[in-house]
């Protein structure tokens, strides 16, 4: 009794085979990530210094730092979030909590998901037409941020909607049956329980916003500016575009500089992701049902 | 047997010629039902017979589905709750609902008790902190939960046992002084001990509240209700005192169901 049969041995072999196969895939996938990070740290690390982070580029952008681009990226991200977060959450709340489940709602949901797949260069051209020309914001932080906001809106909406729908329906039923309105239900029960997921979605969006180049190239980001932006109607430099510029457009740049810029950009993104994960873990610990 | 003699003949809910459709499917046929004030009335019948649908028409929660159509009338204390001037939030204050699965909100025990009360009390009428504490204590005492939870009012209600959660779900309706309590199989998620405790509680609440309870459990209907309504395929077959329905039913369908021949 309980002896191993030929069949068992065969099953175990297959089991081992698949396990190793899937593991190889994972290793294959993380190799490029590690190689990129490694290259950036080895080649860009020496370029990083306080001076590099906090001074202007000098000598035809072949020396000095990237401070205007760093500051510009922060401007762009913050203004884009100010536009996309309230709009996106409001739209998601309507779609998830108010809209009847009919063909129109489903069509809108489908359209939003598809909108997330529109190439960023198309958003860029839309931004030029809508914000730079039609609304006459000119090439400015405002136009560039709004373009980024339009680009990230679908993802904010989808992430928010999914977090809202992860809140058990029984809670809503309980509220409605006690005479609560939809808004009272949202404010007291649904949002507090969905907020960790919503924030994670938003913070992950920050990384995408910070890294995009095409949408800001024609709408507000400049090749080089001798001054820092003072309002949303100014143009600005931005890290992603700065990387493109020092890597391909300017002659005689020391080789460590583009790596340094890329390292700063990636560090910002990783920093945001780490923040989002920590924050989510904190909020998850708070909620239990 | 009746807890309050003066209520004996008063009718809390008068349902007349009521039909209900989900889209083109008719779920309820010509329901005429008088529910007596202060009594426990049980609704029994096989799955899909419309007992839960009927229960849900009494606080108008069916309407959120959008494709529900109702005709006939449901008068509560003389007022048709389907009249245009009825405010749903007010109706649901007067008519509380308890669900099959206990569904306390993911808030503290204290906030669960005060939730409905907060919704239905104007800001300027909010009472002081200590009076709120009294209200919480009174509600929890009424459901025999106070001694168990008095030291952890600030912890999450979702950590309580199912039996305690269900008691809490009843307790949270009480601060807004409902007249009618609707219960949709309130014990079916509980173990036998929990079932007994919650049944006992429901029995204690009769007299003060008019209770309408949907149940799958024959024994429960028999021991925990004063009147009993038997439904079959969207129609009301029989309504009488519980002993009468179980011992000498008028209709063949009722006796078949009670004898366990279907359902």
Interface residues (C-beta under 8 A of the other chain):
Chain A: X100 X170 X171 X173 X174 X175 X176 X177 X178 X179 X180 X181 X184 X188 X189 X193 X287 X288 X289
Chain B: X59 X61 X64 X66 X88 X89 X90 X91 X92 X93 X96 X97 X99 X101 X103 X104 X105 X106 X107 X115 X116 X119 X120 X156 X158 X159 X169 X172 X173 X176
